[in-house]
Amino acid sequence: MQISKGTFVSFSYSVREFYDYWLYYHMIHDKHITYNTFIMYRNLIMNYINPVIGAKWLNKLKREDLVKVLHKISSKDLQRTAIGMITGSLRYAQSHNYLPYNIYDGLSAELRRKNISTMTRKRSSPVYSIEQISHLLCLCREKEPQLYLPMLLAATAGLRISEIIALRYENIDFLNKKISVERQLGRSIYPNEQSSNRPVLSQELKLKTKRSRRTVELADFVLEEILFERQRYEKHRTENPSFLDLGYLCCRENGQCYHRSFYAKAYNRLTEQCDFPRLPWRKFRNSYATILAGYKINMKTISECLGHYSPDFTSKVYVATKNLSAYDISEAIEEYVSANYLLPDDYDPKILFLPDDSIYKKWFFIK
């Protein structure tokens, strides 16, 4: 019966054994995930999945077990990532007959029904306003000039930090005022991607997704700043015999490329001098999307600029919405209606009776 239904499982594995295989063999060798994705998934498995359900048999796993794991995660961003990872991994398990039934679809909706989800249907996480971004940029140009161009590109083009530090001057189309995103810098877990002549944390990698390869329009003042940076680049190359002429747009004074966490200390110093709350650097992308959406830019265009797979994803995850306040205006309406005599005059109610059967008989049976 199980064979005919396609639910027969020939071998049983523990959840811990399955995720060891899924992460270290399938995701690395088959899917070729990035270092950061690997670390994220590994931490989710070690900190949440294995402690709660690691000893359970995979083919005996129930939906309640998955809900119990997700209930342990307090961060809404991490919970969303965990739902995606669990759904993808168990779909793989079911397709290979390690799991007899689909117990993973609709986890987000179930968490909301049980009121234990840390997510909302429409994210309202804070973003920087135009005024706050302008203040940050002015302060950055004065206090932390080495961070000014990366912050400018993050705020006005919606680029990831790993994409910003991988930009070369050859990626800038000054004539058409566009920038091409073709690579990213980061750490690799694959030996064939590691180059011995560059830092371990600054290896050239493929982009996060296929849609991450894109072109983004640049404002005139951003292009002007890139030209100024080019002048500084040429000055350092002329004066420093050991300068590394790698052509990176954002680089150190010796030409060496940055790693993706280079901004952290300078960014923290800047935000400490501001009178508004500090947001993570990645929120520049959310701010970029929210500001464009506020100016009624087409959501498909915003999604393409960010390198997303769908406008719906951009709208739900990256565009922040303000919580609208509700006001009780019943008293004001009552006063307006009374002052303008909009209600009908009082009258005595009359009881209306329906006709009896004799009326219908006279109508239908007239001789």
C-alpha positions in Angstrom: 0.0 0.0 0.0 2.8 2.4 0.9 4.7 1.6 -2.3 1.6 2.3 -4.4 1.0 5.6 -2.7 4.7 6.5 -2.9 5.1 6.9 0.8 7.3 3.9 1.4 10.7 4.7 3.1 13.3 1.9 2.7 15.8 3.3 5.2 15.3 5.4 8.4 17.6 8.2 9.3 17.7 10.5 12.2 17.1 14.2 11.6 20.7 14.9 12.7 22.1 12.4 10.1 19.9 13.8 7.4 20.9 17.4 7.9 24.6 16.4 8.0 24.3 14.8 4.6 22.0 17.5 3.2 24.3 20.4 4.3 27.8 19.0 3.7 27.1 17.0 0.6 24.0 18.2 -1.2 24.1 21.9 -0.5 27.9 22.2 -0.9 28.7 19.8 -3.8 25.4 20.0 -5.7 24.0 23.4 -5.0 27.4 25.2 -4.5 26.2 27.5 -1.8 28.2 30.5 -0.6 30.2 30.6 2.6 27.7 33.0 4.3 24.8 30.7 3.4 26.7 27.7 4.7 27.4 29.4 8.0 23.7 30.6 8.3 22.4 27.1 7.7 24.9 25.4 9.9 24.1 27.7 12.8 20.3 27.1 12.4 20.9 23.3 12.4 23.3 23.3 15.4 21.4 25.8 17.5 17.8 25.0 16.9 17.1 21.9 14.9 19.5 19.4 16.4 18.8 20.3 20.1 15.0 20.0 19.6 14.4 17.2 17.0 17.9 15.9 16.1 17.4 12.5 17.7 14.0 11.9 16.1 13.6 9.6 13.1 13.1 11.6 9.9 10.3 9.4 8.6 8.4 9.7 12.0 8.7 13.5 12.0 5.5 15.5 12.5 4.4 19.0 11.6 4.2 19.8 15.3 7.9 19.1 15.6 8.7 21.7 13.0 6.5 24.3 14.7 8.3 23.5 18.0 11.7 24.3 16.4 10.5 27.5 14.8 8.9 28.6 18.1 12.5 28.7 19.6 13.6 31.4 17.2 12.9 34.9 18.4 14.3 36.9 15.5 11.8 37.4 12.6 14.6 37.5 10.0 16.1 34.3 11.3 12.7 32.6 11.5 12.0 33.5 7.9 15.3 32.0 6.9 14.7 28.9 9.0 11.3 28.3 7.3 12.9 28.6 3.9 15.7 26.2 4.9 13.4 23.6 6.5 10.9 23.7 3.6 13.7 23.3 1.0 15.5 20.5 2.9 12.3 18.5 3.6 11.1 18.9 0.0 14.5 17.3 -1.0 14.0 14.6 1.6 10.5 13.7 0.3 11.6 13.7 -3.3 14.3 11.1 -2.4 11.9 9.0 -0.3 13.5 9.9 3.0 10.3 11.5 4.2 6.9 9.9 3.4 4.6 12.9 3.6 4.6 16.6 3.0 4.7 18.2 6.5 6.4 21.4 5.6 4.1 23.5 3.3 2.3 26.5 4.9 4.5 26.8 8.0 4.3 30.6 8.1 0.5 30.6 8.0 0.3 28.0 10.7 2.6 30.0 13.0 0.4 33.0 12.5 -2.7 31.1 13.3 -1.1 29.9 16.6 0.1 33.4 17.4 3.7 32.2 17.8 5.2 33.7 14.7 7.7 36.5 15.1 6.8 37.6 11.6 3.9 39.7 10.3 2.1 39.7 7.0 3.6 43.0 6.1 6.9 43.9 7.6 7.0 47.3 9.3 10.7 47.2 10.2 12.3 50.6 10.4 14.2 52.1 7.5 16.2 55.3 7.1 14.4 58.3 5.7 15.8 60.6 3.0 16.7 63.2 5.7 18.5 60.6 7.8 20.4 59.2 4.8 21.4 62.7 3.8 22.6 63.4 7.4 24.6 60.2 7.4 26.2 60.9 4.1 27.2 64.5 5.0 28.7 63.2 8.3 30.4 60.3 6.6 32.1 62.6 4.0 33.5 64.7 6.8 34.4 62.1 9.4 34.9 58.8 7.5 35.7 59.7 3.9 36.9 56.2 3.1 33.3 55.0 3.7 31.5 57.7 1.8 31.4 56.1 -1.7 30.4 52.7 -0.4 27.6 54.3 1.6 26.5 56.4 -1.4 26.3 53.3 -3.6 24.3 51.4 -1.0 21.8 54.3 -0.4 21.4 55.4 -4.1 21.8 52.1 -6.0 20.7 49.5 -3.5 23.8 47.4 -3.8 24.9 44.8 -1.3 28.2 45.4 0.5 29.8 42.4 -1.1 28.8 43.8 -4.6 30.1 47.3 -3.8 33.6 46.2 -2.9 33.8 44.0 -6.0 33.0 46.9 -8.4 35.7 47.9 -10.9 36.0 51.0 -13.0 35.3 48.9 -16.0 31.8 48.3 -14.7 30.9 52.0 -14.8 29.2 53.2 -18.0 29.6 56.9 -17.8 27.9 57.6 -21.1 24.7 55.8 -20.2 25.0 56.5 -16.5 24.8 52.9 -15.4 26.7 50.5 -13.3 27.0 46.7 -14.0 27.0 44.3 -11.1 28.9 41.2 -12.2 30.7 39.7 -9.1 31.0 39.9 -5.4 33.8 39.6 -2.9 33.7 37.3 0.1 35.0 34.1 1.6 34.8 30.8 -0.3 34.5 27.3 1.0 35.7 25.8 -2.4 39.4 25.4 -3.0 39.1 26.0 -6.7 37.7 29.5 -6.1 40.5 30.6 -3.8 43.3 32.7 -5.1 46.6 32.8 -3.3 47.4 36.4 -4.3 44.4 37.9 -2.5 43.1 37.9 1.1 41.0 34.9 2.2 38.1 37.1 3.0 38.2 38.9 -0.4 37.9 36.1 -3.0 36.1 36.9 -6.2 32.8 34.9 -6.2 29.8 34.4 -8.3 26.8 36.6 -7.5 24.2 35.4 -5.0 21.6 34.6 -7.6 21.2 34.8 -11.4 19.1 37.9 -11.1 21.8 39.6 -9.0 23.6 40.2 -12.3 22.1 43.5 -13.3 22.6 47.1 -14.4 21.5 50.0 -12.2 21.1 53.6 -13.1 23.2 56.1 -11.3 22.5 59.7 -10.4 24.8 62.5 -11.8 26.2 63.3 -8.4 27.1 59.7 -7.8 29.0 59.6 -11.1 30.8 62.8 -10.1 31.9 61.2 -6.9 33.2 58.2 -8.8 35.2 60.5 -11.0 36.7 62.1 -7.9 37.6 58.7 -6.5 39.2 57.8 -9.8 41.5 60.9 -9.4 42.5 59.7 -6.0 43.1 56.2 -7.3 45.5 57.6 -10.0 47.2 59.8 -7.5 48.0 56.8 -5.2 49.1 54.7 -8.1 51.5 57.3 -9.3 53.0 58.0 -5.8 53.1 54.4 -4.5 55.5 52.0 -6.4 53.9 49.0 -4.6 50.4 50.1 -5.5 48.2 47.1 -6.6 46.5 48.3 -9.8 43.5 46.0 -9.5 41.0 48.6 -10.7 38.6 48.3 -7.8 36.3 51.3 -7.2 36.4 51.0 -3.4 39.8 50.0 -2.2 42.5 50.8 0.3 45.2 53.4 -0.4 47.6 50.6 -1.6 44.9 49.4 -4.1 44.1 46.2 -2.1 40.4 45.3 -2.0 38.3 45.5 1.1 36.5 42.6 2.8 32.8 42.7 3.5 33.0 43.8 7.1 35.5 46.6 6.6 32.7 49.2 7.2 31.7 48.1 10.7 33.8 50.2 13.0 33.5 53.4 10.9 29.8 52.9 10.5 29.4 52.4 14.2 31.3 55.6 14.9 29.1 57.5 12.6 25.8 56.3 14.0 26.9 57.1 17.5 27.0 60.8 16.5 23.4 60.7 15.1 20.2 61.5 17.0 18.3 58.6 15.4 18.5 54.9 16.0 21.3 52.9 14.3 20.1 50.4 11.7 22.1 47.5 10.3 24.0 48.3 7.1 21.8 46.0 5.1 18.8 48.3 5.8 20.2 50.7 3.2 18.6 48.3 0.6 15.3 48.4 2.5 15.5 52.2 2.7 16.3 52.3 -1.1 13.3 50.2 -1.9 11.0 52.1 0.5 12.0 55.5 -0.8 11.5 54.5 -4.5 8.1 52.9 -3.7 7.1 56.2 -1.9 7.7 58.0 -5.2 5.4 55.5 -7.0 8.3 53.8 -8.9 7.1 50.5 -10.5 7.7 47.6 -8.1 9.1 45.4 -10.9 11.7 48.1 -11.6 12.7 48.3 -7.9 12.9 44.5 -7.8 15.2 44.3 -10.8 17.4 47.0 -9.3 17.8 45.0 -6.1 18.4 41.7 -8.0 15.3 40.0 -6.6 13.3 37.2 -8.2 9.9 38.8 -8.0 8.2 42.1 -7.3 6.0 40.5 -4.6 9.1 39.5 -2.6 10.4 43.0 -2.8 7.1 44.5 -1.7 6.6 42.1 1.2 10.1 42.0 2.6 11.9 45.1 1.6 9.3 47.9 1.4 8.5 49.1 4.9 5.0 50.4 5.6 3.9 52.8 8.3 1.3 51.7 10.8 -1.8 53.8 10.3 -3.5 55.1 13.4 -7.2 54.6 13.8 -9.3 57.4 15.2 -12.9 57.3 16.7 -14.8 60.0 14.7 -18.3 58.8 15.6 -19.0 61.8 17.8 -17.9 64.3 15.1 -20.1 62.6 12.5 -23.1 62.6 14.9 -22.6 66.4 15.5 -22.3 67.1 11.8 -25.4 65.0 11.0 -27.5 66.7 13.7 -26.4 70.2 12.8 -27.3 69.8 9.2 -30.6 68.0 9.8 -29.6 65.0 7.8 -31.8 62.5 9.7 -35.5 62.1 8.7 -38.2 63.5 11.0 -39.5 61.2 13.7 -42.7 59.3 12.7 -45.0 56.8 14.3 -44.1 53.3 13.1 -46.9 51.5 11.3 -47.3 47.8 11.3 -47.6 46.4 7.8 -49.3 43.1 7.3 -48.7 40.7 4.4 -51.9 39.7 2.4 -53.6 36.5 3.4 -54.2 33.5 1.1 -57.6 34.8 0.0 -56.0 37.7 -1.9 -53.8 35.3 -3.9 -56.7 33.0 -4.6 -58.8 35.8 -6.0 -55.9 36.9 -8.2 -55.1 33.5 -9.7 -58.6 31.9 -9.7 -60.7 34.7 -11.3 -63.6 33.1 -13.1 
